[in-house]
């Protein structure tokens, strides 16, 4: 099918958005592959947040977690 991106307008700053999902991450509900070319950079960015020099991937994760945990998320997609 066709992918149809949806524009969103995030609320709050990047730190506030990620802190809202700390419990989901700490509970182990977010899984990563054991190996992938992008994984070391992703893990470094996540672990250094908010003091790292990059945070775009962190922000994408927080926005995805916000979307997927909202009742209006696509009911055909189950992540949690």
Secondary structure, DSSP 8 states (H G I E B T S, - for coil): -----------S-HHHHHHTTHHHHHTT-----S--TTHHHHHHHHHHTTTSS--HHHHHHHHHHHHHTSTTS-TT----
